[in-house]
Amino acid sequence: KLNAFSVVAKDDSNTVSATAIPVQVVVGESYNGHIYLLSTSASWNNAEAQAIAMGGHLVTINSLAENSWVGSTFNVGNFWIGLTDKITEGTFVWASGEILSYTNWNAGEPNGENFVQMRSSPYYWNDAGSTGTDSNGTAMGIIELIGI
């Protein structure tokens, strides 16, 4: 993992100095000018915290086309998206603060839990895990970074 690189220089008096320069390398998938990648955490709250630390949020999905692209690109089973009603039950909002204009709920959903997962194909949504973890604890989040 590359966290920094060093620059070594000599001045006119032949004194050597080194400076560590921090870097962040982001490797992910690109769509619509944004970068998407998997979180390293299986809980919704920790995945969102990781996304914020990287300058983004868990993915906000605004269209069927984006939903299909995210689902087919990260076809890893269930994964967290940035939709939640943890503040007010039944009022779902995007962690990014964007307006909720598109949904893709599975039949019978939402059903009273606080965090939303995308399921495997056909990429329907399920509110799951009132504590932010799914039943088997393996759902990663999809992080969305804008302007990288």
BELNOR-V678356 format. One record per residue. N is the residue number from 1. RES is the residue in three letters. NEAR is the number of other C-alpha atoms within 12 Angstrom. D_FIRST is the distance of its C-alpha to the first C-alpha in Angstrom with 2 decimals. Layout:
n->(N/N)
res->(RES/RES)
near->(NEAR/NEAR)
d_first->(D_FIRST/D_FIRST)
This chain:
n->(1/2/3/4/5/6/7/8/9/10/11/12/13/14/15/16/17/18/19/20/21/22/23/24/25/26/27/28/29/30/31/32/33/34/35/36/37/38/39/40/41/42/43/44/45/46/47/48/49/50/51/52/53/54/55/56/57/58/59/60/61/62/63/64/65/66/67/68/69/70/71/72/73/74/75/76/77/78/79/80/81/82/83/84/85/86/87/88/89/90/91/92/93/94/95/96/97/98/99/100/101/102/103/104/105/106/107/108/109/110/111/112/113/114/115/116/117/118/119/120/121/122/123/124/125/126/127/128/129/130/131/132/133/134/135/136/137/138/139/140/141/142/143/144/145/146/147/148)
res->(LYS/LEU/ASN/ALA/PHE/SER/VAL/VAL/ALA/LYS/ASP/ASP/SER/ASN/THR/VAL/SER/ALA/THR/ALA/ILE/PRO/VAL/GLN/VAL/VAL/VAL/GLY/GLU/SER/TYR/ASN/GLY/HIS/ILE/TYR/LEU/LEU/SER/THR/SER/ALA/SER/TRP/ASN/ASN/ALA/GLU/ALA/GLN/ALA/ILE/ALA/MET/GLY/GLY/HIS/LEU/VAL/THR/ILE/ASN/SER/LEU/ALA/GLU/ASN/SER/TRP/VAL/GLY/SER/THR/PHE/ASN/VAL/GLY/ASN/PHE/TRP/ILE/GLY/LEU/THR/ASP/LYS/ILE/THR/GLU/GLY/THR/PHE/VAL/TRP/ALA/SER/GLY/GLU/ILE/LEU/SER/TYR/THR/ASN/TRP/ASN/ALA/GLY/GLU/PRO/ASN/GLY/GLU/ASN/PHE/VAL/GLN/MET/ARG/SER/SER/PRO/TYR/TYR/TRP/ASN/ASP/ALA/GLY/SER/THR/GLY/THR/ASP/SER/ASN/GLY/THR/ALA/MET/GLY/ILE/ILE/GLU/LEU/ILE/GLY/ILE)
near->(10/12/12/13/15/14/13/14/14/12/10/8/8/9/10/12/14/13/13/14/13/13/13/15/15/26/17/20/22/22/23/18/13/25/30/37/35/34/37/22/27/30/35/43/34/26/36/38/24/27/36/22/17/25/22/30/38/48/46/42/43/24/16/19/18/26/32/24/23/44/32/21/25/33/22/22/27/38/48/56/53/45/47/39/27/26/16/13/17/19/19/30/29/29/33/27/18/18/17/21/16/21/30/32/24/21/11/12/21/27/20/21/27/33/44/51/48/42/32/24/22/20/33/32/35/32/42/36/31/24/21/35/29/31/16/15/20/23/36/39/46/46/44/42/33/24/15/19)
d_first->(0.00/3.80/6.26/9.22/11.23/14.63/18.01/20.71/24.29/27.83/30.66/34.33/34.99/32.25/30.17/26.45/24.04/20.29/18.60/15.00/14.38/11.96/10.46/9.66/8.87/11.00/11.77/14.98/18.67/21.13/24.65/27.27/25.02/22.51/19.01/18.74/15.95/15.99/15.37/13.83/17.17/20.52/22.77/24.03/23.89/20.32/19.17/21.23/19.84/16.24/17.73/19.59/16.68/15.13/18.62/20.19/21.94/22.36/24.03/27.56/29.70/32.73/34.36/35.06/33.27/30.01/30.48/31.01/28.01/25.60/27.27/27.28/23.73/22.24/24.97/23.35/26.37/26.73/24.26/24.65/25.79/26.49/30.18/31.75/35.15/34.03/36.06/39.27/39.93/40.73/39.45/36.16/33.98/30.65/27.95/27.53/31.21/32.28/35.70/35.99/37.80/36.76/36.51/36.36/37.54/38.33/41.99/42.76/39.77/39.04/40.57/39.83/36.18/33.74/30.53/30.41/28.72/29.02/30.39/30.16/32.47/34.60/31.99/34.35/33.34/34.00/34.00/32.59/31.53/33.43/30.76/27.84/27.00/28.49/30.79/28.32/25.31/23.04/23.23/19.98/20.38/20.15/18.68/20.48/19.44/22.30/22.45/18.88)
